[in-house]
Amino acid sequence: MKWSLDLLKGKWLKHPLHPIVVHVPVAMWPSALIFDLLSQWQIGGNAMVRLSFYAIIFGLVASLLAVPTGVLDWSGIKKEKPAWKIGLYHMMLNLIAVLLFAINFGLRMQDFRDATTVARIPLGLSFIGTALLIGSAYLGGRMTYTYGISVARMSKAKWRKIAEAGGANLPPE
Amino acid sequence: MLKDFLEGTPLRHPLHPMLVHFPIGLFLLSLLLDLASLAFPSVPNLVRDSFYAMLLGVITALIATVPGFVDYTDIRSDHPAKRTATAHLTLNLIVVALYGINLGVRSSSLVDPKISFGPLILSFVGVALLSLSGYLGGRLVYDDGISVGRHKRRTPTPESTLRLSATNVANDGDLAFVPIPEADRLGERETLRVEIDGQVITIAKIDQDFYAFQEFCTHRFGPLSEGDFQGFSVQCPWHKSCFDVRTGKVTQGPAKVDLKSFKVETRDGKICVCVQCGTGEST
């Protein structure tokens, strides 16, 4: 049990896993919107419709790993910290975005093989899903760059050594 | 102004790590589509789609290069992460060049049902180098806190560490008075990072006065010379611990242990930090 948690936290990699995995959905879903719009403007035709479909699937597959790693990182934050609440919003927005792109995927399954443009409802879902995802990814980034979540978590020993060599007062180990 | 924008200060989030999601995701997608074209040659447009994904990847990679380079120049030249950052930068430039070649090689055969050997190998090498480089970039943030809390700082951060010694300076038998050569050029709320016989100290100018305290936060050892100053308080860029610059006392956690602080005096018109003779200990 513990080994599987460590696996998901990325200890073996010396790098948290969630921010690595999320590159896929964060890149895929806004790109899917771009491909949708290109097909709408008669650029690329069916190749664009297919490419958008593949991008949506790839994002969904990566979400299967992004969600549990994210929930686990979040569960390590103390509830009284401001980052906990931001993490909660981040998680809820992401779950909605995943759901919207799952529906989006379902709606496209019928006709992506032949269509040369994307229908209005899946296009709208790409818009809303991308907007939510960008907002949510921004909150996730703020957790790292403003609140320092996961920062110096795995390098604590290295920095302690550097601080010790630099003559600093240190906390008890 | 332009530098602030490229560092993402108005957004309170660095731009480079936002933008790099796109090349990383799209180059991976492109490789998957290449492999799919080998597995399912009857599916139309896979080779063409791989090309489009790669093209958007190269465009977004070039955009990400600009703020990435600005972030790189902002890392202190003697920072232990500078070498990692140089490797990250070099690898990324190689990756972009490889994908530029890859696009050129495959552009003439977009109607093929299967991807050919040359561009496929280029994609494999590209993804391998990019994974390594992306990993190094992540380590810069999660190990070394590069650009973490940077947007809170309003003044420039030290470009390098001043290395000084407490030997051969004036002393009263107990305390050595180490002159800080660049202190009189320091602006309000600016800092110097100095190392006196191994002891690493932040010198900050606040309200025309100078304060000296240990460089490393007592929580996870974040760099206080890159901290944000509010009144007489310095906030660690990493996890927001606050200390009183006059006494070194913790005023806000997560840190629990006070900083070492050092007296600053003017002697013979020079701004000097007082350290214990020989040892570099605090006063």
Interface residues (C-beta under 8 A of the other chain):
Chain A: L13 K14 H15 P16 P19 I20 V22 H23 V24 P25 V26 A27 M28 P30 S31 I34 F35 G44 N46 A47 M48 R50 L51 Y54 A55 F58 A137 Y138 G141 R142 T144 Y145 T146 Y147 G148 S150 V151 A152 R153 M154 S155 K156 K158 W159 R160 I162 A163 A165 G166 G167 A168 N169 L170 P171 P172
Chain B: L11 R12 H13 P14 P17 M18 V20 H21 F22 P23 I24 G25 L26 L28 L29 L32 L33 P44 N45 R48 D49 Y52 A53 L56 P80 G134 Y135 G138 R139 V141 Y142 D143 D144 G145 S147 V148 G149 R150 H151 K152 E195 G198 Q199 V200 Q214 E215 F216 T218 H219 R220 F221 G222 P237 W238 H239 K240 G248 A255 K256 V257 D258 L259 K260 G280 E281
